[in-house]
Amino acid sequence: MSDLVVDFDELNAAVGRIGRVTEIFDSAHGDAKVAAGHTGHDGLAGKVREFADEWDYKRSKMRGAIV
């Protein structure tokens, strides 16, 4: 049987990176919807909004899984 060795410097670095990911997810809300208004085409704007809605949902699920 082997002993478990934990590198706490690496563990703390990973926690920091996960924290940064959650910050990015939190700050990204609504960016794609704003971009949709600048496409200049109603059909394309609708597709961008659709993507934004789906990405908001998926991003919230991923964020919930890592905190």
ZAMI-844556 format. One record per residue: residue in one letter; x, y, z of N, C-alpha, C in turn. Coordinates in steps of 0.1 Angstrom, whole numbers, padded with zeros to 4 digits, always signed. Layout:
aXYZXYZXYZ
...
This chain:
m+0008-0012+0000+0000+0000+0000+0009+0012+0000
s+0006+0022-0009+0014+0034-0009+0008+0045-0001
d+0016+0054+0003+0012+0066+0010+0007+0077+0001
l-0003+0084+0004-0008+0095-0004+0001+0107+0000
v+0006+0114-0011+0014+0126-0009+0007+0137-0016
v+0004+0148-0009-0003+0159-0014+0006+0171-0015
d+0008+0176-0027+0016+0188-0030+0007+0200-0027
f+0008+0206-0016-0002+0217-0012+0001+0230-0021
d+0013+0232-0025+0015+0243-0034+0007+0241-0047
e+0007+0229-0053+0000+0226-0065-0015+0227-0062
l-0019+0222-0051-0034+0222-0047-0039+0236-0046
n-0031+0245-0039-0035+0259-0038-0035+0266-0051
a-0026+0263-0060-0025+0269-0073-0038+0265-0081
a-0042+0252-0080-0054+0247-0087-0066+0254-0082
v-0067+0256-0069-0078+0263-0063-0079+0278-0068
g-0067+0284-0070-0067+0297-0075-0072+0298-0090
r-0068+0288-0098-0072+0287-0112-0087+0285-0113
i-0092+0277-0104-0107+0274-0104-0114+0287-0100
g-0109+0294-0091-0115+0307-0087-0115+0317-0098
r-0104+0317-0106-0104+0326-0118-0114+0322-0128
v-0116+0309-0130-0126+0304-0140-0140+0309-0136
t-0143+0308-0123-0156+0312-0118-0158+0327-0120
e-0147+0335-0118-0148+0349-0120-0151+0352-0134
i-0144+0345-0143-0146+0348-0158-0161+0344-0161
f-0166+0333-0156-0179+0328-0159-0189+0339-0154
d-0187+0344-0142-0196+0354-0136-0196+0367-0144
s-0185+0371-0149-0184+0384-0156-0188+0383-0171
a-0190+0371-0176-0193+0369-0190-0208+0370-0193
h-0216+0371-0183-0231+0371-0185-0235+0383-0194
g-0242+0380-0205-0248+0390-0213-0239+0395-0225
d-0226+0392-0225-0218+0397-0236-0223+0393-0250
a-0227+0381-0252-0231+0377-0265-0244+0384-0269
k-0253+0386-0259-0266+0393-0262-0263+0407-0267
v-0253+0414-0261-0249+0427-0265-0244+0427-0279
a-0236+0417-0282-0230+0415-0296-0241+0413-0306
a-0252+0406-0302-0263+0404-0312-0269+0417-0317
g-0269+0427-0309-0275+0439-0314-0266+0447-0324
h-0254+0442-0325-0244+0449-0334-0242+0441-0347
t-0250+0430-0350-0247+0422-0362-0253+0428-0374
g-0263+0437-0373-0268+0443-0385-0278+0435-0393
h-0281+0423-0388-0290+0414-0395-0299+0407-0385
d-0312+0408-0386-0322+0402-0377-0320+0387-0375
g-0318+0380-0386-0317+0366-0385-0304+0362-0378
l-0293+0368-0381-0281+0365-0374-0282+0369-0359
a-0288+0380-0356-0289+0385-0343-0297+0375-0335
g-0308+0369-0341-0315+0359-0334-0307+0346-0331
k-0299+0342-0340-0290+0331-0338-0280+0334-0327
v-0275+0346-0326-0265+0349-0316-0272+0349-0302
r-0284+0355-0302-0292+0355-0289-0295+0340-0285
e-0298+0332-0294-0301+0318-0291-0289+0311-0285
f-0277+0313-0292-0265+0308-0286-0262+0313-0272
a-0264+0326-0270-0262+0333-0257-0270+0326-0247
d-0283+0324-0250-0292+0318-0240-0287+0304-0236
e-0283+0296-0246-0278+0282-0243-0265+0283-0236
w-0256+0292-0239-0243+0293-0233-0245+0297-0218
d-0254+0307-0216-0257+0311-0202-0261+0299-0193
y-0270+0291-0199-0274+0279-0191-0263+0269-0189
k-0255+0266-0199-0244+0257-0198-0233+0262-0188
r-0230+0275-0189-0220+0281-0181-0225+0280-0166
s-0237+0283-0164-0242+0282-0150-0241+0268-0144
k-0244+0258-0153-0243+0244-0149-0228+0240-0146
m-0219+0245-0154-0205+0242-0152-0200+0249-0139
r-0204+0261-0137-0200+0269-0125-0205+0262-0113
g-0217+0257-0113-0223+0250-0102-0215+0237-0099
a-0210+0231-0109-0202+0219-0107-0188+0221-0101
i-0183+0233-0102-0169+0235-0097-0168+0243-0084
v-0180+0248-0079-0179+0255-0066-0185+0246-0055
